[in-house]
Amino acid sequence: MGARGPPEITAHGDGGLSVDFTGDADEDKVRAAYPDAVHRRLVEVKDAHDPANMLRLNQNIRPSAGLTATGR
């Protein structure tokens, strides 16, 4: 089995990661799920609508401001 699954399955993928299947993902896994331009846009949306990172109990995109009101 390969790092991301059996070769019979991974042979058909592009090496990417679907954020829907990461569970309680670490930041690096969430980041890997998005192309650079998409991740930048998600950070812009997060900055505009959730700068305090209150909606963080998911596959979180952190706002660009660094630490938030919650300290996370």
N, C-alpha and C positions, 0 to 999 in steps of 0.2 A: 504494500500500500504506500502511496506517495504521501507527501507532506499535507496535501489537501484532499486526499481521498484515493480510491482505487483508480488505477490507470484507465480502466474501461470508461470511467466517468470523466476524469480530468482531461482526457484526450479531446473531449468535445467542448471544453471551456476555454476561456481566454486568460485564465490565471487570476481573474478578479475575485472579489469576495462580495457576496450579497449581504447587505446590512441586516436584512430580515432573518438571517440564519446565524447571527453572531451571539445570540443570547445576551448575557450581561457582558458586553464587549469592552475591552480596554480601549483607550483612545487610539492606539496604533491600529487596531483592527477596524474601528469605525473609520479612521482616516483612509485606510487602504481600500475601503469599499467605494470610495468616490474618486473620480478623476479630479485633477487639480482645480480646473475651472468650476466644476460643480461644488467642490468643497468650499472654495472661496465665496461662491454665491450663498451657500448655506450659512457661512459665518456672517455674511452681510445681513441675511434675514434674521439670524439669531441676535446680532447687535441691535437691529431695529426693533424687534418684538420681544426679546427676552434677555436684555443685557445683564440682568442679575442671575441668570441661569437657573431660574426657579423650575423650569421644565427640564430636569436633568435625569429623571429616573427612567431612562430609556437608552438607546444607543446615542449618547450625547454628542452634540456638536457644541464645543465651548465658544462663548463669545470672545472676541479678540481682546477685550479689556484685561484679560488675565484673571486674577482672583476676583471672585464675585461676592455678593453680600453674604452668601452662605459659606464662604471660605473654600468652596470646591470648584 
